[in-house]
Amino acid sequence: MPKSPEKLSGLFAFLGAVCACLCYFSSCLKCPGFGRGISFSGFAMPKAAPTPCRHRGCRVLVRDGKGFCKEHLRESRREVDQRRGSAASRGYDGRWAKARATFLRERPLCECPDCKGRGLLTLAEVVDHIKPHRLKDALDSGDVEAIRRAQALFWDTANWMPMAKRCHDKKTAAEDGGFGNRKRTTG
């Protein structure tokens, strides 16, 4: 007697869960599709096992790869934003917005080495400071000479490069230690 579609989909879900545990990274011939993120009858296989939230004392299980539950992710981002300071405190005020807009009108394409080297015509959305100015650090230190040097570097248009946001994010992550990269020291 043939099984109903509901029973079969439940059976596929059970077998898929068992198979995912046994052969997630292999190409098991008995369960084509399972272990590759393909779903049968609306049952998608999970990509990774849930892990506890990284916040001390929190036992909420998370699957999104960010490491924190929703509540603690918001809290973590808030703490990072407080340490980083506002855009205005880092020098990005109304004067910068006007200078940036003018610069991007004059040079609308990404000029990063990757796009230029591959001959890509990508719209620039960000003005990058080629050599980091570290204006906020200079302002926090109170050293008048360091502030003067940082402001000069901040406003030096020869130190500006139009970039696509994707390219700028990759460069910033490499310099500042994001995405598992080590923080580069500038001399």
RADA-V480004 format. One line per field, one symbol per residue. phi: phi as a letter, one per 40 degrees, with the letter a starting at -180 (. if undefined). burial: I if it has 9 or more other ideal C-beta (glycine too) atoms within 8 Angstrom, else O. A space follows every 10 residues. Layout:
phi = ???
burial = ???
This chain:
phi = .cccdccccc cccccccccc ccadccbccc adhcgbgcbb fgcccccacc bcdccdgcbc cbbcgcgbcd cccccccccc ccccgcdccc hcbcccdccc ccccccbcbc bcdcccccgc bbccbbbccd cdcfcccccc cgcdcccccc cccccccccb acacddcccc ccccccgcfg cccccbb
burial = OOOOOOOIIO IIIOIIIOII OOIOOOOIOO IOOIIOOOII IOIOIOOOOO OOIOIOOIOO OIIOOOOIIO OIIOIIOOOO OOOOOOOOOI IOOOOIIOII OOIIOOOOII IIOOIIOOOO OIOIOIIIIO OOIOIIIIIO OOOOOIIOII IOIIOOOOII OIIIOOIIOO IIIIIOOOOO OOOOOOO
